[in-house]
């Protein structure tokens, strides 16, 4: 979509001019633009449609990083996504199931590729909806209707189909991962831990399947309930950090700090959640005068709840672990307390279980993770602040980065899996070819071997028969002498 907006249909200069014109309209002009063409009655309300200066932004412009609303949303977004990564079981399962080196590189590359989605889509579809002044309300934007609206406006029915396919793939991928994650938690941590400690693999699989069906039905019903009571997708997204943000610091401490207390982690997580909910409700009451869905969904109120969630739990867990229940856990003992359902570790080699290799993978991902986090969260926004309102050239450079990032991510997620799975792909194609023709496809090694034989006298190389009589040393010496003479003659002719 970033290609369609800025190359195929419009350009960065065109979108820049449109955005600059959008914020230049007065209230009267906005009312004229958003009005019924037949009756002339306006349906414009400040803050409901994108028209006129933006409150809280530098010079009222969309083309700036100096935005109070953007800053608050950014902090809420970081806290909420910290929560999704730390608390979401699907991330843990994928990391544990992968080999150490693959997990380290895969998660880093996956994060870089994932960032292209919000970055490219916001730069293209998000800004295009405002630049084109499509009649999309803030409520509809909160429901996630901006991408399909812009896609339909630009590409017609084809745009709607493309967005539908993209959403279907994203929802199926996320939904399947969450279903498996929840079923694993119930099957292993509840059923096997408290109800049947001797559960076999078949029994655990049966419980997992039941949980997947129940969880799927519950998720669908819960989504309908949220929609019915008026909680939009954007509202739930901002609220996410308040619910799960209090578990981030305790989990981090439990993984990296030998002095961390398990009991303190539980107390900190629940205490942080309670304090976050209190701060959230009190903030809505103070700012809006009452507690309602609208007042609870403002950036300021959501920000207060998110900050209290993550920082209060961190403080509580530190104090409890340091002064009330200090521990000195040896992480080397971790493997001894993991009971496998089936004693099968064939997927890991000795090198992949080597502490030295694991430490090397830890150092590799830690260094790059910190650098990337600093670059994206701190350095990039800070470097954009001196620009104030973006100039035409600065915005063009921003768009260029978005296009390059999007296409780079697309190439990475398309080519790298094919390269890494070339042996498996060859095996599948070879099996299909053999089934159809009765002949096997020659591998690259076999082709190279035949070419080598063709360049020689045409006879294949034979293995030395161990029982064959040894060649006398004199015969070897004579052969070497003849070979040297032949080479000398060839050099003279050359």
C-alpha positions as CSV (number, residue, x, y, z in Angstrom):
1,X,0.0,0.0,0.0
2,X,2.9,2.4,0.6
3,X,3.9,1.8,-3.0
4,X,0.4,2.5,-4.3
5,X,0.0,5.7,-2.3
6,X,3.3,7.3,-2.9
7,X,4.4,5.9,-6.3
8,X,1.4,4.5,-8.3
9,X,-1.3,7.0,-7.5
10,X,0.2,10.0,-5.6
11,X,3.6,11.2,-4.6
12,X,5.2,12.3,-1.3
13,X,4.9,16.0,-2.5
14,X,1.2,15.6,-3.3
15,X,0.4,14.0,0.1
16,X,2.5,16.7,1.8
17,X,0.4,19.4,0.1
18,X,-2.9,17.7,0.9
19,X,-1.9,17.3,4.6
20,X,-0.8,20.9,4.8
21,X,-4.1,22.0,3.2
22,X,-6.1,19.9,5.6
23,X,-4.9,21.7,8.7
24,X,-5.3,25.1,7.1
25,X,-9.2,25.0,7.0
26,X,-11.2,27.0,9.4
27,X,-14.2,25.8,11.3
28,X,-16.6,27.3,8.7
29,X,-14.7,25.7,5.9
30,X,-14.7,22.3,7.6
31,X,-18.5,22.5,8.1
32,X,-18.9,23.2,4.4
33,X,-16.7,20.3,3.4
34,X,-18.5,17.8,5.7
35,X,-22.1,18.6,4.8
36,X,-25.0,17.0,3.0
37,X,-24.8,18.1,-0.6
38,X,-28.6,17.9,-1.0
39,X,-29.7,19.7,2.2
40,X,-26.5,21.6,3.0
41,X,-26.7,20.5,6.6
42,X,-23.3,19.9,8.1
43,X,-22.4,16.9,10.1
44,X,-18.9,18.1,11.1
45,X,-17.9,18.1,14.8
46,X,-14.4,19.2,15.9
47,X,-12.4,16.2,16.9
48,X,-14.8,13.8,15.0
49,X,-13.4,14.3,11.5
50,X,-9.9,15.1,10.3
51,X,-10.2,18.8,9.4
52,X,-8.5,21.8,10.7
53,X,-5.4,22.2,13.0
54,X,-4.6,19.2,15.3
55,X,-4.8,20.0,19.0
56,X,-1.5,19.2,20.8
57,X,0.6,19.1,17.6
58,X,3.4,21.5,16.7
59,X,1.7,24.3,14.6
60,X,-1.4,22.1,14.5
61,X,0.3,20.0,11.8
62,X,0.2,16.2,11.1
63,X,3.7,16.4,9.7
64,X,5.6,16.5,13.0
65,X,6.9,14.3,15.8
66,X,6.2,17.1,18.4
67,X,2.7,15.8,19.4
68,X,1.4,15.4,22.9
69,X,-1.2,12.9,21.7
70,X,1.5,11.0,19.8
71,X,3.8,10.9,22.8
72,X,1.2,9.6,25.1
73,X,0.1,6.9,22.6
74,X,3.8,5.9,22.1
75,X,4.3,5.3,25.8
76,X,1.0,3.4,26.1
77,X,2.0,1.4,23.0
78,X,5.4,0.5,24.4
79,X,4.0,-0.6,27.8
80,X,1.2,-2.6,26.2
81,X,3.5,-4.4,23.8
82,X,6.0,-5.2,26.6
83,X,3.0,-6.9,28.2
84,X,2.0,-8.9,25.1
85,X,5.6,-10.2,24.6
86,X,6.2,-11.1,28.2
87,X,2.8,-12.4,29.1
88,X,1.8,-14.0,25.8
89,X,2.5,-17.8,26.0
90,X,2.8,-18.1,22.3
91,X,6.1,-16.1,22.3
92,X,7.5,-18.4,25.0
93,X,6.5,-21.6,23.2
94,X,8.1,-20.5,19.9
95,X,11.3,-19.4,21.6
96,X,11.6,-22.6,23.7
97,X,10.8,-24.8,20.7
98,X,13.4,-23.2,18.5
99,X,17.1,-23.8,18.6
100,X,19.1,-21.2,20.5
101,X,20.8,-19.6,17.6
102,X,17.7,-19.7,15.5
103,X,15.6,-18.2,18.2
104,X,18.0,-15.3,18.8
105,X,18.3,-14.4,15.2
106,X,14.7,-15.2,14.3
107,X,13.2,-13.0,17.0
108,X,15.4,-10.1,16.1
109,X,14.8,-10.3,12.4
110,X,11.1,-10.9,13.1
111,X,10.8,-7.8,15.2
112,X,12.5,-5.7,12.5
113,X,10.2,-7.1,9.8
114,X,7.1,-6.7,12.0
115,X,7.9,-3.0,12.5
116,X,7.4,-2.4,8.8
117,X,3.6,-3.1,9.3
118,X,2.7,-0.2,11.6
119,X,5.4,2.0,10.1
120,X,4.4,1.5,6.4
121,X,0.7,1.3,6.9
122,X,0.5,4.4,9.1
123,X,2.7,6.3,6.7
124,X,0.6,5.3,3.7
125,X,-3.0,4.5,4.6
126,X,-3.1,6.5,7.8
127,X,-1.8,9.7,6.4
128,X,-3.7,9.2,3.1
129,X,-7.0,9.1,4.9
130,X,-6.3,12.5,6.4
131,X,-4.8,13.9,3.3
132,X,-7.8,12.9,1.1
133,X,-10.2,14.0,3.9
134,X,-12.2,10.9,3.7
135,X,-15.4,11.1,5.9
136,X,-14.1,8.7,8.5
137,X,-15.0,9.5,12.1
138,X,-12.7,9.1,15.1
139,X,-15.0,6.3,16.3
140,X,-14.7,4.5,12.9
141,X,-10.9,5.0,13.0
142,X,-10.9,3.4,16.5
143,X,-12.7,0.4,15.0
144,X,-9.9,-0.1,12.6
145,X,-11.8,1.0,9.5
146,X,-9.1,3.4,8.1
147,X,-7.2,0.8,6.0
148,X,-10.2,-0.6,4.2
149,X,-11.6,2.9,3.6
150,X,-8.4,4.1,2.0
151,X,-7.9,0.9,0.0
152,X,-11.4,1.1,-1.4
153,X,-11.0,4.8,-2.3
154,X,-7.7,4.1,-4.1
155,X,-8.2,0.6,-5.7
156,X,-12.0,0.0,-5.5
157,X,-13.1,-3.5,-5.0
158,X,-9.6,-4.9,-5.5
159,X,-8.4,-2.8,-2.5
160,X,-11.2,-4.2,-0.3
161,X,-10.2,-7.8,-1.3
162,X,-6.5,-7.1,-0.6
163,X,-7.3,-5.8,2.9
164,X,-9.6,-8.7,3.6
165,X,-6.9,-11.2,2.6
166,X,-4.4,-9.4,4.8
167,X,-6.7,-9.3,7.8
168,X,-7.7,-13.0,7.3
169,X,-4.0,-14.1,7.2
170,X,-3.2,-12.0,10.3
171,X,-6.2,-13.2,12.3
172,X,-5.7,-16.8,11.4
173,X,-2.0,-16.7,12.3
174,X,-2.6,-14.9,15.6
175,X,-5.7,-16.9,16.5
176,X,-4.0,-20.2,15.9
177,X,-1.0,-19.2,17.9
178,X,-3.1,-18.0,20.8
179,X,-5.3,-21.1,20.7
180,X,-2.3,-23.4,21.0
181,X,-0.8,-21.3,23.7
182,X,-3.9,-21.3,25.9
183,X,-4.4,-25.1,25.3
184,X,-0.8,-25.8,26.3
185,X,-1.1,-23.8,29.5
186,X,-4.3,-25.6,30.5
187,X,-3.0,-29.0,29.5
188,X,0.5,-28.9,31.0
189,X,0.3,-26.3,33.8
190,X,-3.2,-27.2,35.1
191,X,-4.3,-30.6,34.0
192,X,-0.9,-32.4,34.2
193,X,0.2,-30.4,37.2
194,X,-2.8,-30.7,39.5
195,X,-5.2,-33.4,38.0
196,X,-3.0,-36.1,36.3
197,X,0.7,-36.0,37.0
198,X,1.2,-39.2,35.0
199,X,-0.7,-38.0,31.9
200,X,0.5,-39.5,28.7
201,X,1.0,-37.6,25.4
202,X,-2.3,-38.8,24.0
203,X,-4.2,-37.6,27.1
204,X,-2.6,-34.2,27.0
205,X,-3.3,-33.9,23.3
206,X,-7.0,-34.7,23.9
207,X,-7.2,-32.0,26.6
208,X,-5.5,-29.5,24.3
209,X,-8.0,-30.1,21.5
210,X,-10.9,-29.6,23.9
211,X,-9.5,-26.4,25.2
212,X,-8.9,-25.1,21.6
213,X,-12.6,-25.5,20.8
214,X,-13.7,-23.9,24.1
215,X,-11.3,-21.0,23.8
216,X,-12.3,-20.4,20.2
217,X,-16.0,-20.2,21.1
218,X,-15.2,-18.0,24.2
219,X,-13.1,-15.6,22.1
220,X,-15.8,-15.1,19.5
221,X,-18.5,-14.6,22.1
222,X,-16.2,-12.2,24.1
223,X,-15.5,-10.1,21.0
224,X,-19.3,-9.8,20.3
225,X,-19.8,-8.6,23.9
226,X,-17.0,-6.0,23.6
227,X,-18.5,-4.7,20.4
228,X,-22.0,-4.6,21.9
229,X,-21.0,-2.5,24.9
230,X,-19.2,0.0,22.6
231,X,-15.5,-0.9,23.3
232,X,-13.7,-0.3,20.0
233,X,-10.5,-2.0,18.9
234,X,-8.5,1.1,19.7
235,X,-10.0,1.4,23.2
236,X,-9.1,-2.3,24.0
237,X,-5.6,-1.7,22.6
238,X,-4.9,1.2,24.9
239,X,-6.5,-0.7,27.9
240,X,-4.2,-3.8,27.2
241,X,-1.2,-2.4,29.1
242,X,-3.3,-1.7,32.2
243,X,-4.4,-5.4,32.4
244,X,-1.1,-7.1,31.6
245,X,1.6,-4.5,32.2
246,X,2.0,-5.3,35.9
247,X,3.4,-8.7,35.0
248,X,6.3,-7.4,32.9
249,X,8.8,-6.5,35.6
250,X,8.2,-9.6,37.8
251,X,8.7,-11.9,34.8
252,X,11.8,-10.0,33.8
253,X,13.2,-10.3,37.3
254,X,12.4,-14.0,37.5
255,X,14.4,-14.6,34.3
256,X,17.4,-12.5,34.9
257,X,17.8,-11.8,38.7
258,X,18.9,-14.6,41.0
259,X,17.6,-12.8,44.0
260,X,14.0,-12.5,42.7
261,X,11.3,-14.0,44.9
262,X,8.6,-16.1,43.3
263,X,6.1,-15.2,45.9
264,X,7.0,-11.5,45.5
265,X,6.4,-11.8,41.7
266,X,2.8,-13.0,42.3
267,X,2.2,-10.3,44.9
268,X,3.7,-7.6,42.6
269,X,1.7,-8.6,39.6
270,X,-1.7,-8.6,41.3
271,X,-0.9,-5.5,43.4
272,X,0.2,-3.6,40.3
273,X,-3.0,-4.6,38.5
274,X,-5.1,-3.4,41.4
275,X,-3.3,-0.1,41.6
276,X,-3.4,0.4,37.9
277,X,-7.2,-0.1,37.8
278,X,-7.6,2.3,40.7
279,X,-5.5,5.0,39.0
280,X,-7.4,4.5,35.8
281,X,-10.8,4.9,37.4
282,X,-9.8,7.8,39.6
283,X,-8.2,9.5,36.6
284,X,-11.3,9.2,34.5
285,X,-13.4,10.6,37.4
286,X,-11.1,13.6,37.9
287,X,-10.7,14.5,34.2
288,X,-14.2,13.8,32.9
289,X,-16.2,14.2,36.1
290,X,-17.7,10.8,35.8
291,X,-16.8,7.2,34.8
292,X,-17.9,6.3,31.3
293,X,-16.5,4.5,28.3
294,X,-15.5,7.8,26.6
295,X,-13.8,9.2,29.8
296,X,-12.0,5.9,30.5
297,X,-10.7,5.9,26.9
298,X,-8.8,9.2,26.8
299,X,-5.0,9.2,26.3
300,X,-4.3,10.9,29.6
301,X,-6.4,8.4,31.6
302,X,-5.1,5.3,29.8
303,X,-1.5,6.6,30.2
304,X,-1.9,6.9,34.0
305,X,-3.2,3.4,34.3
306,X,-0.4,2.0,32.1
307,X,2.4,3.8,33.9
308,X,1.1,2.7,37.4
309,X,0.8,-0.9,36.2
310,X,4.4,-1.3,35.0
311,X,6.2,0.8,37.5
312,X,4.3,-0.1,40.7
313,X,4.8,-3.8,40.1
314,X,8.5,-3.3,39.5
315,X,8.9,-1.4,42.7
316,X,6.9,-3.9,44.8
317,X,8.8,-6.9,43.5
318,X,12.2,-5.3,44.0
319,X,11.3,-4.3,47.6
320,X,9.8,-7.7,48.4
321,X,12.8,-9.6,46.9
322,X,15.4,-7.4,48.4
323,X,14.2,-6.9,51.9
324,X,11.4,-9.4,52.7
325,X,12.1,-12.7,50.9
326,X,15.5,-12.6,49.3
327,X,16.6,-15.7,47.3
328,X,19.9,-16.9,45.7
329,X,18.7,-19.1,42.9
330,X,21.1,-21.1,40.7
331,X,19.8,-21.0,37.1
332,X,21.9,-24.1,36.4
333,X,19.3,-26.1,38.4
334,X,16.5,-25.0,36.1
335,X,16.8,-28.1,33.8
336,X,16.6,-30.5,36.7
337,X,13.0,-29.4,37.6
338,X,11.6,-29.7,34.1
339,X,9.7,-33.0,33.6
340,X,9.3,-34.0,30.0
341,X,6.2,-35.9,29.0
342,X,8.3,-38.1,26.8
343,X,12.1,-38.3,27.3
344,X,12.9,-37.2,23.7
345,X,15.6,-34.6,23.2
346,X,16.5,-35.8,19.7
347,X,15.7,-32.3,18.3
348,X,18.8,-30.8,20.0
349,X,22.4,-31.7,19.4
350,X,25.1,-31.7,22.1
351,X,26.4,-28.4,20.8
352,X,23.0,-26.7,21.1
353,X,22.8,-27.8,24.8
354,X,26.3,-26.6,25.5
355,X,26.3,-23.8,28.1
356,X,29.0,-21.9,26.2
357,X,26.9,-21.9,23.0
358,X,23.8,-20.8,25.0
359,X,25.8,-18.0,26.6
360,X,27.1,-16.9,23.2
361,X,23.5,-16.8,21.8
362,X,22.4,-14.8,24.9
363,X,25.2,-12.2,24.5
364,X,24.5,-11.9,20.7
365,X,20.8,-11.2,21.1
366,X,21.1,-9.0,24.2
367,X,23.6,-6.6,22.6
368,X,21.6,-6.2,19.4
369,X,18.3,-6.1,21.2
370,X,19.4,-3.2,23.4
371,X,20.9,-1.3,20.5
372,X,17.7,-1.8,18.4
373,X,15.5,-0.8,21.2
374,X,17.5,2.4,21.8
375,X,17.5,3.2,18.1
376,X,13.7,2.8,17.6
377,X,12.4,4.1,21.0
378,X,14.8,6.9,21.8
379,X,17.2,7.9,19.1
380,X,14.8,8.0,16.1
381,X,12.2,10.1,17.8
382,X,14.8,12.5,19.2
383,X,16.4,13.0,15.8
384,X,13.0,13.9,14.4
385,X,12.3,16.5,17.1
386,X,14.7,19.3,15.7
387,X,12.9,19.1,12.4
388,X,9.7,20.6,14.0
389,X,7.2,20.5,11.2
390,X,8.6,18.4,8.5
391,X,9.8,20.1,5.3
392,X,8.9,18.7,1.9
393,X,12.3,17.0,1.6
394,X,12.3,15.6,5.1
395,X,8.9,14.1,4.5
396,X,10.1,12.6,1.2
397,X,13.0,11.0,3.1
398,X,10.6,9.6,5.7
399,X,8.5,8.1,2.9
400,X,11.6,6.6,1.3
401,X,12.5,4.9,4.5
402,X,9.0,3.5,4.9
403,X,9.1,2.1,1.3
404,X,12.5,0.6,1.7
405,X,11.6,-0.9,5.1
406,X,8.4,-2.4,3.7
407,X,10.0,-4.0,0.6
408,X,13.0,-5.2,2.6
409,X,10.7,-6.9,5.1
410,X,8.7,-8.5,2.3
411,X,11.8,-9.8,0.6
412,X,13.2,-11.1,3.9
413,X,10.1,-13.0,4.9
414,X,9.8,-14.4,1.4
415,X,13.3,-15.4,0.5
416,X,14.9,-16.4,3.8
417,X,12.4,-19.2,4.6
418,X,12.9,-20.6,1.1
419,X,16.7,-20.6,1.4
420,X,16.7,-22.2,4.9
421,X,14.2,-24.9,3.8
422,X,15.9,-25.7,0.5
423,X,16.7,-29.2,1.6
424,X,13.1,-30.0,2.7
425,X,11.8,-28.4,-0.5
426,X,14.2,-30.5,-2.6
427,X,13.0,-33.6,-0.7
428,X,9.3,-32.9,-1.4
429,X,9.9,-32.1,-5.1
430,X,12.1,-35.2,-5.5
431,X,9.3,-37.3,-3.9
432,X,6.7,-35.9,-6.3
433,X,8.9,-36.3,-9.3
434,X,9.8,-39.9,-8.4
435,X,6.1,-40.7,-7.8
436,X,5.2,-39.4,-11.3
437,X,8.2,-40.5,-13.4
438,X,9.8,-43.2,-11.4
439,X,13.1,-41.3,-11.6
440,X,14.8,-39.3,-8.9
441,X,15.9,-35.7,-9.3
442,X,19.7,-35.4,-9.2
443,X,21.0,-33.2,-6.4
444,X,23.6,-30.5,-6.9
445,X,26.3,-32.9,-5.6
446,X,25.4,-35.6,-8.0
447,X,25.3,-33.2,-11.0
448,X,28.8,-31.9,-10.1
449,X,30.1,-35.5,-9.8
450,X,28.8,-36.3,-13.3
451,X,30.3,-33.2,-14.8
452,X,33.7,-34.1,-13.2
453,X,33.4,-37.6,-14.7
454,X,32.6,-36.1,-18.2
455,X,35.7,-33.8,-18.0
456,X,37.9,-36.9,-17.3
457,X,38.0,-40.0,-19.4
458,X,34.3,-40.6,-19.0
459,X,34.6,-43.5,-16.5
460,X,33.3,-43.0,-13.0
461,X,35.7,-42.9,-10.1
462,X,36.0,-46.3,-8.4
463,X,36.7,-46.8,-4.8
464,X,40.0,-48.5,-3.9
465,X,39.5,-52.1,-3.1
466,X,41.0,-52.7,0.3
467,X,42.0,-56.3,-0.7
468,X,43.7,-55.3,-4.0
469,X,47.5,-55.8,-4.1
470,X,49.5,-52.8,-3.2
471,X,51.3,-50.9,-6.0
472,X,55.1,-51.1,-5.8
473,X,56.9,-47.9,-4.9
474,X,59.0,-48.2,-8.0
475,X,55.9,-48.2,-10.2
476,X,54.6,-45.1,-8.4
477,X,57.9,-43.3,-8.9
478,X,57.9,-44.1,-12.7
479,X,54.3,-42.9,-12.9
480,X,55.2,-39.6,-11.2
481,X,58.1,-39.1,-13.6
482,X,56.0,-39.8,-16.7
483,X,53.4,-37.3,-15.4
484,X,56.0,-34.6,-14.9
485,X,57.3,-35.1,-18.5
486,X,53.8,-34.9,-19.9
487,X,53.1,-31.6,-18.0
488,X,56.5,-30.2,-19.3
489,X,55.6,-31.1,-22.9
490,X,52.1,-29.4,-22.5
491,X,53.7,-26.2,-21.1
492,X,56.1,-26.1,-24.1
493,X,53.3,-26.5,-26.6
494,X,51.3,-23.8,-24.8
